[in-house]
Amino acid sequence: MPNPTEAADFSGRRAQAARNDSAILDAARAVFLDDPKAPVSAVASRAGVGISALYRRYGGKEDLLRQVCHDGLRRYIAEAEQALAEDDDWQAFTSFLARIVDADVHSLTVHLAGSFEPTAEMGADAARSSELAERLTRRGHASGRLRSDFTPADIVLVLEGCAALRFPDPERTRRLRRRYLALQLAGLDTAAGAARDTGLPGPPASEEELGWRWRR
């Protein structure tokens, strides 16, 4: 039978390790969004952990970048799945965009694309995210409100455009991102009388164009 004291110590160490890991990932996201070239020592310093604690969990900067971006991809999938549960087609489409803008997922793409080698698991999750984006775009079209020439590829660049807005005040950043998302949605909503299906200047981005940033 395990010694109660030893079991408590082990449980305490696991809890501390989990807290350290969460602090490291939060710090990595903040540090690398501010400066993708920052060293891992800056992450450890911001997280308030020793560099050895970081290296026990991550082999190096690339592993850390990979984890941060994969977490963002998983968040994208979770938000998309929640949006698809909406009964109203237009609400499903618009709430998805708002969820992703608020989650600030695409800042990772804007700043960190091409800085690490994606894993096969990330590739599978990326394919899943594309499938969900296609389904949400179909929901938008099914509502009769989304302009007919809008494609899933347009979602990527609309979201990246919102993510490009970044100011010192996080709340101001959030509000401005929501403002410009609302302006874009008004331009996409044919029911609002703002969007006319008269053709957009040029085709949407291709899969090749969207994917080149992730290739090193």
C-alpha positions in Angstrom: 0.0 0.0 0.0 1.4 3.4 -0.9 2.6 5.6 1.9 0.1 8.4 2.4 2.9 11.0 2.7 4.5 9.8 -0.5 1.2 9.8 -2.3 0.5 13.3 -1.2 4.0 14.5 -2.3 3.5 12.8 -5.7 0.1 14.4 -6.1 1.6 17.8 -5.1 4.4 17.5 -7.6 2.0 16.6 -10.4 -0.2 19.6 -9.6 2.9 21.9 -9.6 4.1 20.4 -12.9 0.6 21.1 -14.4 0.7 24.7 -13.1 4.2 25.2 -14.5 3.1 23.8 -17.9 0.1 26.1 -18.0 2.3 29.1 -17.1 4.9 28.2 -19.7 2.4 27.9 -22.5 0.7 31.2 -21.5 4.0 32.9 -21.4 5.2 31.4 -24.7 2.1 32.6 -26.4 2.6 36.1 -25.1 6.3 36.2 -25.7 6.3 34.8 -29.2 3.4 36.9 -30.4 5.3 39.9 -29.3 8.6 38.7 -30.8 8.7 35.4 -32.7 12.6 35.4 -32.5 12.6 35.7 -28.7 14.7 33.0 -26.9 13.1 30.4 -24.6 14.8 32.0 -21.7 12.4 35.0 -22.1 9.5 32.5 -21.9 10.9 30.9 -18.7 11.4 34.4 -17.2 7.8 35.5 -18.0 6.4 32.2 -16.7 8.4 32.5 -13.4 10.0 29.1 -13.8 13.6 28.0 -14.1 14.9 27.2 -17.6 15.4 23.6 -16.5 11.7 23.3 -15.7 10.9 24.4 -19.3 13.4 22.0 -20.8 12.0 19.1 -18.8 8.7 19.6 -20.6 9.9 20.9 -24.0 13.0 19.9 -25.9 13.5 23.4 -27.4 11.9 26.4 -28.9 10.4 24.6 -31.9 8.7 22.1 -29.6 7.2 25.0 -27.7 6.1 26.9 -30.8 4.5 23.7 -32.1 2.6 23.1 -28.8 1.3 26.7 -28.7 0.1 26.6 -32.3 -1.5 23.1 -31.9 -3.4 24.4 -28.8 -4.7 27.2 -31.0 -5.8 24.8 -33.7 -7.6 22.7 -31.1 -9.3 25.8 -29.8 -10.4 26.6 -33.4 -11.9 23.2 -33.8 -13.8 23.4 -30.4 -15.2 26.8 -31.2 -16.3 25.7 -34.7 -18.0 22.6 -33.3 -19.9 24.7 -30.8 -21.0 27.2 -33.5 -22.3 24.3 -35.6 -24.7 23.4 -32.8 -26.6 26.6 -33.4 -30.0 26.1 -34.9 -30.0 29.2 -37.0 -27.7 29.0 -40.1 -26.7 32.6 -40.1 -26.1 32.6 -36.4 -23.9 29.5 -36.7 -21.7 31.3 -39.3 -21.5 34.6 -37.5 -21.0 33.2 -34.0 -18.2 31.1 -35.3 -16.3 34.1 -36.6 -16.9 36.0 -33.4 -15.8 33.1 -31.2 -12.5 32.8 -33.2 -11.8 36.5 -33.1 -12.3 36.6 -29.4 -10.1 33.5 -28.9 -7.4 35.3 -30.9 -6.4 32.1 -32.6 -5.3 33.6 -35.9 -2.6 35.8 -34.3 -0.6 32.6 -34.1 -0.9 32.1 -37.8 0.0 35.7 -38.5 3.1 35.7 -36.3 4.3 32.1 -36.2 3.6 30.4 -39.5 6.6 28.7 -40.9 8.6 28.9 -37.6 8.4 25.1 -37.0 7.7 21.8 -38.6 4.1 20.7 -38.1 3.4 17.2 -37.0 1.2 14.6 -38.6 -1.3 15.1 -35.8 -1.4 18.8 -36.5 -2.0 18.0 -40.2 -5.0 15.9 -39.3 -6.4 18.6 -37.1 -5.8 21.2 -39.8 -7.8 19.0 -42.2 -10.6 18.8 -39.6 -10.6 22.6 -39.2 -10.9 23.0 -42.9 -13.8 20.6 -43.0 -15.6 22.5 -40.2 -15.0 25.9 -42.0 -16.6 24.4 -45.2 -19.6 23.2 -43.2 -20.0 26.6 -41.6 -19.7 28.4 -44.9 -22.4 26.1 -46.3 -24.6 27.0 -43.3 -24.0 30.7 -44.1 -25.1 30.1 -47.7 -28.1 28.0 -46.6 -29.3 31.0 -44.6 -29.7 33.0 -47.8 -27.8 35.8 -46.3 -24.1 35.1 -47.1 -23.1 36.4 -50.5 -22.7 33.6 -52.9 -19.1 34.1 -53.9 -17.8 33.9 -50.3 -15.6 30.7 -49.8 -14.1 28.9 -46.8 -10.7 30.3 -47.9 -12.1 33.8 -47.3 -12.7 32.9 -43.7 -9.0 32.4 -43.1 -8.0 35.9 -44.3 -11.0 37.7 -42.7 -9.9 36.2 -39.4 -6.3 37.1 -40.0 -7.3 40.6 -40.8 -9.0 41.0 -37.5 -6.0 39.3 -35.7 -3.7 41.9 -37.2 -5.3 44.6 -35.0 -3.2 44.7 -31.8 -3.0 47.6 -29.3 -1.4 47.9 -25.9 -4.8 47.7 -24.2 -6.2 44.1 -24.6 -9.8 45.2 -24.1 -9.4 48.0 -26.7 -7.9 45.4 -29.0 -10.9 43.1 -28.5 -13.4 45.8 -29.1 -11.7 47.0 -32.3 -11.5 43.5 -33.6 -15.2 43.0 -33.0 -15.9 46.3 -34.6 -14.1 45.4 -37.8 -15.6 41.9 -37.9 -19.0 43.6 -37.7 -18.2 45.8 -40.6 -17.0 42.9 -42.7 -20.1 40.9 -41.8 -22.3 43.8 -42.9 -20.6 43.7 -46.2 -21.2 39.9 -46.5 -24.9 40.0 -45.4 -27.1 40.3 -48.5 -30.1 40.7 -46.2 -28.7 43.9 -44.8 -28.7 45.4 -48.3 -25.0 46.1 -48.0 -23.6 43.2 -50.0 -24.3 42.9 -53.7 -23.5 39.7 -55.6 -21.8 41.7 -58.4 -18.5 39.9 -58.2 -15.4 40.4 -56.1 -12.1 41.6 -57.5 -10.2 38.4 -58.1 -10.7 34.8 -56.9 -10.3 33.6 -53.3 -6.9 32.5 -52.0 -6.0 29.0 -53.1 -5.0 26.1 -50.8 -1.5 26.5 -52.1 -1.4 30.2 -51.2 -2.8 29.6 -47.7 -0.5 26.7 -47.1 2.9 28.1 -48.2 3.5 30.0 -44.9 3.6 26.8 -43.0 6.3 25.3 -45.2 9.9 25.9 -44.1 
